[in-house]
Amino acid sequence: MRKVAITRFAQSPGAESRENLMDFTYRVSKEVLDKAGLKRSEVGCVMIASSDVFHSGLSCANAVDWDGSGAFMIEGTRTEDSMYAVIYACLRILSGHFDTVLVTSIIKGSENPDNDTLTGFFADPFYMRPLGINETTAAAIQMREYLQRYKITEEQCAKVAVKNLGNALFNPNAHIRKRVTVDDVLKSGTVSDPLKSLECAPKSEGVASVLLAAEDQAKKFTDKPVWIKGFGSSMDHFNLGDRNLLNGQLPVAARRAYQMAGIRNPRKEIDLAELCEPYAFQELLWCEKLGFCGEGEGGKLIDSGATQMNGTLPVNPSGGVLAMNPYVSRGLYRVIEAAMQIRGRAGEHQVDKKVKTALAHGTCGFAGQSHSLVILEG
Amino acid sequence: MGKAVAVIGTGQTRHGRRNDVSYPELVREAVKVALIDAGITPKDIEGVVTGTMPSMMEGVSDTHFYFADALCEVGKPVLKVESCGSTGQSIAHCGYYWVASGLADLVLVVGMEKMFEGDGQATMTTVADPWFMKPFSAGAPGVFTMQAMEWMHRFNIPEDQAREAAALISVTHHDSALDNPYAHIKIKVSIEDAKNAPIITYPVRLLDVCPTSDGACAVVLASEEKAKKICKKPAWIKGVGFRGEEFFLGESNKSIWPSATEAAQHAYQQAGIKNPLKELDVAEVYNPFTYQEMIFYECFGFCPRGKSPDYVLKGTFSMAGALPCDPSGGVLCTNPIGASGLIRLAEAARQVTGKAGARQVEGAKLALSHAMGGIDQFNGVTIVGAKL
């Protein structure tokens, strides 16, 4: 099988931008091509990730995104989520039909209504929507179950926000960057019990772009390719009542990715993880499901300090989704951050330890209905 | 290049106003038929690809969540791919690359739309940007009519001749739909009916325009090894191509339509097709508007530029002609948008495997399927053949 490399990438900051959607997209895609020294017309395929709902009130997101992302009159398509875009781009390269795929993910949160006004549209009109189910209320149900089942404390969950917002202070692109204490988080106001305001991700801008290339091409574009060793995804049932919210499809998705990457002991073999945690407690739960600690031990894991920037398994040194939540793009930001850490060029938020293997994770849907992950290696 | 990929099963719902089922039930109806046709169970599926029109159409977004159970997605990797009207072809291409990559042997591809839940024209108006295009692009007919006028003027096509040809296309397709058990609009129309139907946007009249339909389509794609093992007559995917042009309608030349032309060229190259009119046996062209269908004939190389009406009036594209187009009745008679492009592939696959029933083109071996999307912005093409 062919090997797929991440060669060059670029990302926009998360704060509100004055640029229009098309220019905003163009600037980031162009930066990647310029870094790679590749002409637009030489790109094999352009893969756009954008969403019809999170899209400035426009339908058919691919239509307005087409020009800015560089897809004019070359092979291209659009997926609804940026992790899907990365996976689909890999499939296209693995098929042998394409040597290069430019993946560009687009969202301009400042032009959108509140995230949950939009995630509420994931709900069916008959049963879940009348109950007010959206991404946040679904996460609150999941968090309550998590606290009760495993005796995880609210303080332990708050620690995730403290860690990630603190890490974000060193990431110039992060949207929310501040030093907060556990007490600040616990007193930040209840959004949907037991979720506090600082435990919920913001609404951010975010255009991110990555040039993927087949092994024989990668060296042309970079001296430090980062290899995609494995990927996996899985989908859960739709109705929250049909699901085990504490043991969903993340282990299934992880098993697929680990198997492809040849990882047997994730806790030992993975050096760093960038996880998609729109709600603080989810970082703890996802760590359990990824095999970084035992079942119900997510609280102990954060207490141990292992997931801190200088820990044995740093999680979200970028600040994660709590610090910046460009909804559709948040998965691709994780991939880029993981690749930066492997290359040792993450700037001020570069972790101390040597990173050889990193995991990037994305999730969307209610309480993690869909999970995807990618394993990267230097 | 890549592994060979085959269509081994297709499924479609009844189309029309489907108040008898919920949206997920509608989807399941197509999935069930496709799985039975392929002789597999939900357990056998290794991946699912799905897509629809924008969420405003039915008021539910990211329906790959809502349809998780209906689509047999649970516990499986899923990809949600969308490109407006061309979604049907885009999801088929995704399934194709998935199997071609060697990472899956059986992928289920499903497109759907339940248009009577919402307002299709209002939805399509939100594809335009709010400042320049939206004020004058009221839904699909306005845009496609401008294109038809541009084309007629560019090639000096007499309006009477184009009108006559469009009417013949309408009659032919409405006749064909009578032979298609899945078709939505089943009426017998005459040339006079078509020419005198109420004007929608001049020169386009009611019988030149597709309906809005509820419906879903599912296709099972398989690798070569799998297809040979479990399917007697697979339809092999010979070539795929997709192109998109500028977002702003005024920036490109829609009379020669580069995206349609090059998407077909890309697919022809892979399939080794040099003379499409001669080599193709049947084509399922995405034809929501009769005039637009004629532009596609030219883009796809079925006839020279500006000569479509001549060829249509000669009967080249009728059932008994050299290259029958849309023997299913096409989008003109059935249009659940997110499914329409995939229905074209399903119909093409049925034609090359001799499963098209009363609408079968005798001895069809090589077929083109196609879909168009956006404000005339996107085109996707898939070629299928009876031989590997």
Interface residues (C-beta under 8 A of the other chain):
Chain A: M1 M22 S51 D52 V53 G57 L58 S59 C60 A61 N62 A63 V64 W66 D67 A71 F72 M73 I74 E75 G76 T77 R78 T79 E80 D81 Y84 I87 Y88 C90 L91 R92 L94 S95 G96 H97 L118 F121 F122 A123 D124 P125 F126 G232 S233 S234 M235 D236 H237 F238 D242 Q249 V252 A253 R256 C364 G365 F366 Q369 S370
Chain B: M1 G2 K3 S22 V48 M53 P54 S55 M56 G59 V60 S61 D62 H64 F65 Y66 F67 A68 D69 E73 V74 G75 K76 P77 V78 L79 K80 V81 E82 S83 C84 S90 H93 C94 Y97 W98 A100 S101 G102 L103 T123 M124 T126 V127 D129 P130 G241 F242 R243 G244 E245 E246 F247 P258 S259 E262 H266 G373 G374 I375 Q377 F378
